[in-house]
Amino acid sequence: MLLAGYVFIRRKNIAAHKACMVTAFALSSLFLLSYLYYHFHHGATRFPGQGWARTIYLSILVSHTVLAVAIVPLVLVTLARAWREQFDRHARIARWTLPLWLYVSVTGVVIYWMLYQIHW
């Protein structure tokens, strides 16, 4: 969704870009709410691996967590600037928001995979 939005804006397809970004925001918000609800009721899950796997997991987890906190205000400011039609300011911050949002999205999947799908 995020990459498609990037491609659409590069091709000057404003309507498709807007639709992708609003959809990405809505889905990300829904995911964040379900994630917070789950962890509020379930608590933390400890990583079962040891050694180098644990080091890699914790490195990814720390960078993911820090950037996940930072991405929330970045996304909100980016969307607000687009909503107010401040497109020059929107584009300047979007250059930072997109790669960070992608990193947080991808590392979230990697963390899930390492935590729940690999049997260490």
C-alpha positions in Angstrom: 0.0 0.0 0.0 2.8 2.4 1.0 4.9 1.6 -2.0 1.9 1.8 -4.4 1.2 5.3 -3.0 4.8 6.3 -3.7 4.5 5.0 -7.3 1.2 6.8 -7.8 2.6 10.2 -6.7 5.6 9.8 -8.9 3.3 9.2 -11.8 1.2 12.3 -10.8 -1.8 10.1 -10.0 -3.0 12.2 -7.1 -6.3 10.4 -6.5 -4.8 7.0 -6.4 -1.9 8.3 -4.1 -4.5 9.8 -1.7 -6.6 6.6 -1.7 -3.5 4.4 -1.0 -2.2 6.7 1.8 -5.6 7.0 3.5 -6.0 3.2 3.3 -2.5 2.6 4.7 -3.2 5.0 7.5 -6.6 3.3 8.3 -5.1 -0.2 8.2 -2.1 0.9 10.3 -4.4 2.5 12.9 -6.5 -0.6 13.1 -3.4 -2.8 13.5 -2.0 -0.5 16.2 -5.3 -0.6 18.1 -5.5 -4.4 17.9 -1.8 -4.7 18.9 -2.3 -2.5 22.0 -5.5 -4.4 22.9 -3.8 -7.8 22.6 -0.7 -6.8 24.6 -2.8 -5.1 27.3 -4.6 -8.4 27.8 -1.9 -10.8 27.0 1.3 -9.1 28.2 4.8 -9.5 26.9 6.1 -12.6 25.2 9.7 -13.5 25.8 12.0 -14.4 22.9 12.7 -18.1 23.2 16.0 -18.1 21.3 19.5 -17.7 22.7 22.9 -16.5 21.6 23.3 -14.7 18.2 19.6 -15.1 17.4 18.6 -13.2 20.6 21.1 -10.5 19.8 19.7 -10.0 16.3 16.1 -10.2 17.6 16.7 -7.5 20.3 18.6 -5.2 17.9 15.6 -5.4 15.5 13.1 -5.0 18.3 14.8 -1.9 19.8 15.1 -0.1 16.5 11.5 -1.1 15.6 10.1 0.1 18.9 11.9 3.5 18.8 10.9 4.2 15.3 7.3 2.9 15.9 7.0 5.6 18.5 8.5 8.2 16.3 6.4 7.3 13.2 3.1 8.1 14.9 3.6 11.9 15.0 5.4 11.9 11.7 2.5 10.2 10.0 0.0 12.6 11.6 1.9 15.7 10.6 2.4 14.3 7.1 -1.3 13.7 6.7 -2.3 17.0 8.3 -0.1 18.9 5.8 -1.6 17.0 2.9 -5.1 17.6 4.3 -4.4 21.4 4.5 -3.0 21.3 1.0 0.4 22.4 2.1 2.0 20.1 -0.5 5.5 21.5 -0.4 5.7 21.0 3.3 3.9 17.6 3.0 6.5 16.4 0.5 9.5 17.5 2.6 8.3 15.5 5.6 6.9 12.6 3.5 10.5 11.9 2.3 11.3 10.9 5.9 8.0 9.4 6.8 7.8 6.9 4.0 11.1 5.0 4.6 10.6 5.0 8.4 7.0 3.8 8.0 8.2 1.0 5.7 11.0 0.0 8.1 8.6 -0.2 11.0 6.1 -2.2 8.9 8.7 -4.7 7.7 10.5 -5.1 11.0 7.2 -5.7 12.7 6.6 -8.7 10.4 10.2 -9.9 11.0 9.8 -9.6 14.8 6.5 -11.6 14.6 8.1 -14.2 12.4 11.1 -14.5 14.8 8.9 -14.6 17.9 6.1 -17.0 16.8 7.1 -18.8 13.6 10.6 -19.9 14.0 11.1 -22.8 16.5 14.4 -21.9 18.1 
